[in-house]
Amino acid sequence: MVRIEDADVVATSGKTHHPIVRFTGKQSDLVVGTVFEVTDTEIAQADAYEVDAYQRVLAKLASGKQAWVYVDARFAPA
């Protein structure tokens, strides 16, 4: 979890702490989730919403496909 300091984000989500994915580089470390197909406009809106604690990275999924994932910016792959 990451503490959210941005008052607008807290007001929108109703939460002061949000879950966050930390990249480890280990293939055995997996995150279960759902992939959504979004437009360029929607991804831009998501980017604008996310606080600096998050960084969007392209990740390879277990299916072999790739998807954008928001991860802990402190541990994001280079």
Secondary structure, DSSP 8 states (H G I E B T S, - for coil): -EE---HHHHHHHS-SEE--B-----TT-----------HHHHHHHHHHS-TTEEEEEEE-TTS-EEEEEEEGGG---
